[in-house]
Amino acid sequence: MEINFKFDDKPLRELQKKVKELDGERKVALSELLPDDFIRQYTNYQTLQEMIDASGIKNTEEIGNKEFSKFIAAHTQFPTWEKMLQVAATSYYKRQLGL
């Protein structure tokens, strides 16, 4: 048995356009990279600000230092800050692509 099917490539073209827009280096706000739903899913906190406050860091330059990475290992599902950023980046790109 066969059925007739017409492929609509509009969604594919839209996805290709989004991928092209994301190509290259970019600066992304930490709150955009780590939205509250991501924080709730992977950490012991409800918001990014709550997590940062609990970490005891005094300024953003301390994010990613050795002590902060230890905090991440103790209070999130990630062994290091770098691993958390990798997963967050993948999640960010999926959101941007509508996946």
C-alpha positions as CSV (number, residue, x, y, z in Angstrom):
1,M,0.0,0.0,0.0
2,E,1.3,3.5,-0.9
3,I,0.1,6.9,0.0
4,N,0.8,10.2,-1.7
5,F,2.8,12.5,0.3
6,K,4.0,16.0,-0.5
7,F,7.0,17.2,1.4
8,D,6.8,20.8,2.7
9,D,10.4,22.1,3.0
10,K,9.4,25.4,4.6
11,P,10.1,24.2,8.2
12,L,13.5,22.9,7.0
13,R,14.3,26.2,5.3
14,E,13.4,28.0,8.5
15,L,15.6,25.8,10.6
16,Q,18.5,26.3,8.2
17,K,18.0,30.0,8.5
18,K,18.1,29.8,12.3
19,V,21.3,27.7,12.2
20,K,23.0,30.2,9.9
21,E,22.0,33.0,12.3
22,L,23.6,31.1,15.2
23,D,26.9,30.5,13.4
24,G,30.0,32.0,14.8
25,E,31.0,33.5,18.1
26,R,28.5,35.4,20.2
27,K,28.1,36.9,23.6
28,V,25.1,35.5,25.6
29,A,23.9,36.9,28.9
30,L,24.3,34.4,31.7
31,S,20.6,34.7,32.5
32,E,19.8,33.7,28.9
33,L,22.2,30.8,29.0
34,L,21.0,29.6,32.4
35,P,17.3,30.4,32.5
36,D,15.4,29.6,35.7
37,D,13.8,26.5,34.3
38,F,17.4,25.1,33.6
39,I,18.4,26.1,37.1
40,R,15.4,24.3,38.7
41,Q,16.0,21.2,36.6
42,Y,19.7,20.8,37.3
43,T,20.4,22.5,40.6
44,N,19.2,22.8,44.2
45,Y,18.0,26.3,43.4
46,Q,14.9,28.0,41.9
47,T,16.7,30.9,40.1
48,L,20.1,31.8,38.8
49,Q,20.3,34.7,41.2
50,E,19.5,32.4,44.1
51,M,22.3,30.0,43.1
52,I,24.8,32.8,42.6
53,D,23.9,34.3,46.0
54,A,24.3,31.0,47.7
55,S,27.7,30.4,46.1
56,G,29.2,33.3,48.0
57,I,30.9,34.9,45.1
58,K,31.3,38.6,45.4
59,N,31.5,39.5,41.7
60,T,31.1,38.0,38.2
61,E,34.8,37.6,37.8
62,E,34.7,34.8,40.4
63,I,32.3,32.7,38.3
64,G,34.3,29.8,37.0
65,N,37.1,29.9,39.6
66,K,38.1,26.8,41.5
67,E,35.9,27.5,44.5
68,F,32.9,28.2,42.3
69,S,33.4,25.0,40.4
70,K,33.5,23.1,43.8
71,F,30.2,24.8,44.7
72,I,28.7,23.7,41.3
73,A,29.8,20.1,42.0
74,A,28.2,20.1,45.4
75,H,24.9,21.8,44.5
76,T,24.1,20.8,40.9
77,Q,24.0,17.7,38.8
78,F,27.3,18.7,37.2
79,P,30.9,17.7,38.3
80,T,32.3,21.1,37.1
81,W,31.3,24.6,36.0
82,E,32.6,23.8,32.5
83,K,30.3,20.7,32.2
84,M,27.4,22.8,33.3
85,L,28.2,25.4,30.6
86,Q,28.4,22.7,28.0
87,V,24.9,21.3,28.8
88,A,23.6,24.9,29.1
89,A,25.0,25.8,25.7
90,T,23.3,22.8,24.1
91,S,20.1,23.7,25.8
92,Y,20.4,27.3,24.6
93,Y,20.9,26.3,21.0
94,K,18.0,23.9,21.1
95,R,15.8,26.8,22.4
96,Q,17.1,29.1,19.7
97,L,16.4,26.5,17.0
98,G,12.9,25.8,18.4
99,L,13.7,22.1,19.1
